Amino acid sequence: MRKTIIAGNWKMFTDVDEALRLVSDLKAAYKNKNKIEVVVCPPFTNLESVYNKIKDTDILLGAQNMYFEEKGAFTGEISPSMLKSVGCKFVIIGHSERREYFKESNELLNNKIKTALKYNITPIYCVGEKLEEREAGKAFKVIEAQIKEGLVGFTAQELKEIVIAYEPVWAIGTGKTASPAQAQEVHAYIRGLLATLSDKKTAEEITIQYGGSVKPDNVTELMSQPDIDGALVGGASLKADSFLAIINY
Ligand code: PGA
């Protein structure tokens, strides 16, 4: 059985006080009705303080990015061992905002995934097409390249340790969610691609999250799709009540 994982991506929001308030509110009302894995991904500067609040709960910590080198003269970058040392179990890799604004390529992301796995940090590898790519009928081609190039060179065992997040760029922060059927179609396609990189059985075990305007009122229907195994939540993870409603879908 593959795992269901719902992660909150706080993006570049929250200073230390705000992060502590958010995580305290989350903790105070925390229930995990579905017994899923719940992850919060604050900015780097808040990882340690958030970890200290959640370490006695089953809420897990993730970072939003990481460099692929283990240490060295890379001013401004953060390594996987640094993330580990503040309690991170997950790291988001290749979010569309990083692909778009920081020009991260599939090849670079492949290296980041490789290093994350080496340090036993679960990468959440994001893929997804832009609106113009969908309208030009190129969505599947774009996703194929992101999957095949980003995940080249991994064994079946390694692939099972990676979480995929399908996030159509046109649905991120726009309030426009992919319909459950649209999302399911792409998730099934991604699972098929994963089978070509390994085998069908391995592909069946890989968690594929959906992301893009997930809210309390659309999560249930999305989660009822056979190939949707969780969510990567942006805006709605910044309020304890909406994130709790999502995880208890
Ligand atoms: P959103 O963001 O839920 O605000 O659309 C999702 C994401 O960017 O991971």
Residues whose N, C-alpha, C, O or C-beta is under 5 A from the ligand:
A	BS01	PGA	N9 A171 I172 G173 T174 G211 G212 S213 V214 L232 V233 G234 G235 A236
